[in-house]
Amino acid sequence: MDYKNHLEKRMKSRAEYYVTKGVKIFFFIVLAIAFLLLMNYVFMLLWNWLMPELFALSTIDYWKALGLIVLAKIIFGFGFGDSDGPGGKKKINKKRFEEKKCSWRNDFSDWKHYDAFWQEEGEKAYQDYMERKRNENIS
């Protein structure tokens, strides 16, 4: 008998849990829809207040405002961001780029001596090379 009472209480508490969870989900869905409808109304009011005066555009009704918001969301994205979170691919790629950039800088750092080399040895080395080419062509 005791087991039967325990099972009934457990089933009752589970049912209450799922019912309250369902009510909460339903409430938040209704709240989200109400918020979106209100934001659409505010968008329509702002458009009709500013755009006709500033840019000589016509006024819009509620459904055109909703269409403009949906179109803007399609074109400009839904605001989820482009975050990869901690240690995501973007951060790894950025780190690799920084490492390569540093190695490129090291490779080009030797070029600061190029002008001095050319003034000291380059012209002479070039003249020697041209002399060898002339001798090869004559032979």
N, C-alpha and C positions, 0 to 999 in steps of 0.2 A: 504494500500500500504506500509506503514511504517513497518508493521509487517512482510510482505513478504520480504522486504530488510533485516530486522534484522535476519529472519530465514535463508536466503541465506548466509549471512555473518557468522552466527554461524555454518552452515553446512560446509562452505568453510574452516573455521578455524579448525574444527574438522578433516576434511579430511587432511589438511596440517599437523596437529599434528600426526595423525596415519601414514601418509606416511613418515614423518621424523623419527618417532619412528621405523618404519619398516626398513628404510635405516640404521639407527644406529645399530639396532640389527643384520642386515645382515653384516654390516661392522665389528662388533666385532666378529661375528662368523668366518668370513673370516680371520680376524687378529689372532684369537686363533688357527685356523688350520694352518696358515702360521708359527706361533710361534712353534707349536708342530712339524711341519715338519723340521723346522730349528734346533730345539733342538735334534731331531733324527739324523740329519746330523752331528751335533757337537759330539754327542755320538759315532757315527760310526767313525769319525776321531780320537777321543781320544782312542777308542778301538784299532783301527788299528795302532796307534802310540805307545801305551804302552804295550798292552797285548802280542803281538808276541815276543817282546824283553824281557819282564819281566818273563813271564810264559810259553813261547814257545807255545802259542796258535795260531791258524790260524787267518787270517784276515776275516772280515765279510763284507757283502754288506749292502746296505741301508735297505732292507726288513728284514734281520736277526737282524739288530740293532733295528728296530721297534719291532720285536718279543721279543727281550731280554728286552726292556723297558716294554712292556705289561706284560711279565712274571714276571718281578720284581715288577710291580705294583700289580699284583694279589697276589704274595707271601707276600710282605711287606706292603701292604695297599696303599691307595690312598692319604695319607697325610692330611686327614681331622682332625686328632688329636683325642684325647679322652677327650676333654674338655666338662664339663657339664655346663659351664657358672657359673655365680654367684649363690651360694647357691644350687648347684646341688646335686644329690644323693651321689656322691663321697665325697663331703665335709661334708654332713650330716653323712655318714657312718664313715668318719675319725673322726669326733667329737665324735660320740658314742664310737668308739674304744678307743679314748684318755680318755674318762670318765671311761670306764671299766678298762683300764689299771691303772688308778689312784686308783680305788677301789681295784684292785688286789694288788697293792703295799701296800695299807693300811692293807689288810688282812695279808700279809706276813711280815709286819713290826713288828708284835707281836712275831714273831719267834726269834727275837734277844735275848729274855729272856729265850729261851728253854734250852740252855746249863746250865745257872745258876740254873734254876728250877730243872733240872735233877740231878745236883750235890747236891743240898740242900735237895730236897724232893723226887725225882723220885726213887732213889734206895731203899729208905725206903718204899715208897708206893708199889713198885714192890715186895719187900720181904713180906709185909703184904698180898698182893694179893695172892702170891704163898702159903703162910701159910694157908689162907682161903680155897684155892683149895685142899690142902692136907687134911685139916680137913673134907671137903665135901666128898672126896673119901674114907676116913676111915669110915665115918658114914654110 
